[in-house]
Amino acid sequence: MSGNTCASSGTATGACRELAERRYALPVSALYLPFIPNPQIVHMGLQRLQPRHWIQPCTTLPNYLHNKLSARRRLGSAIFAAEPRSLEAQEELAQTLLQHLRSDHSVDPHSHYFATAGRLCWQGGGGALHWPLAVTSVEPLWEASQWVADDLCLLMPGRHGYELVAASLAAPSYWKLEDKIGRPLQQIHAPVPGFQQKLAGQVARFFEHLLPEYPVWRGNWSVVDSPELLQRGGASVAGGDLYLRVERQSLRRLPQTGAVAFTIRVSINPLRDLLAVPGAVAALRDAVNAMSPEEGRYKSLAPVLPRLQAFFGDHLSAPPASAGAE
């Protein structure tokens, strides 16, 4: 990995820092900015997803895989956890994902998959990876999660609605798997401001009626002070650069078990990348200023808000309005 190379050589150059902070960045031309189409925070924001676009290509897959493997070694069941009743759904998700990668990710020269000699292979971004083609472990979801940049979760019906029954989660955005595994959606989303009043009923109905042939996706975002994927909550870094953290989330019904696969692809770009996108900085300012204090706390914006407002002041001609996220 580029960041590891710099660390091992002890070289603290600007080039190495640039590489390290862009391990999980998208090209500016490919940035997805969820706050531009709809700055409202508490909304479902679901969009229809063509099955062939279920998982997005990733040219920096080795960086994501390194994060997953190192996080699992350090944190164990805080990164992968599964209830016994989820095993059949894990196997179905692994097979569905394998078929998707082999059929829909086979031609992109910058990130493509193929099978040979009993292995699933990936090539892209100047690197190559391979895994056994047959999923034989007792943790098929964990195996499958290593093939893609996305974190993978499974939800199944329980006594109190759909419950999180399995997850490979190495890029949480300020939450902990051990606090959510086995819990129903209403408990999982309890910290979301306004969820019970605005969305609980919609979410329940959506999960009941989601069809296998009509997967969906949505975006989520925050501004953070670290380029690291693994964010389980904790102290903010005093000073330093800011980053736009974006999640591309998808929901797909598995036809055999009826479980719902929830995928989360996180990208992290230096906030200064927004300067190259017309209107992006102003749109982000407006979205931040429209938040209630509760919404700002939920997105963990409070610790970075002074630096964020300074960024707006430096790059926008009009002074930013007072923000509700304080």
Buried (B, 14 or more C-beta within 10 A) or exposed (E): BBBBEBEEEEEEEEEBBEBBBBBBBBEBEEBBBBBBEEBEBBEEBBEEBEBEEBBBBBBBBBBBBBBBEBBBEEBEEBBBBBBEEBBBBBBBBBBBBBEBBBEBBEEEEEBBBBBEEEEBBBBBBEBEBBBEBEBEEEBBBBBBBBBBBBBBBBBBBBEEBBBBBBBBBBBBBBBEBBBBBBBBBBBBBEEBBBBEEBBBEEBBEBBEEBEBEBBBBBBBBBBBBBBBBBBBEEEBEEEEBBBBBBBBBBBBBBEEBEBBBBBBBBBBBBBBBBBEBEEBBBBBBBBBBBBBBBBBBBBBBBBBBEBBBEBBEEBEEEEBEEBBBE
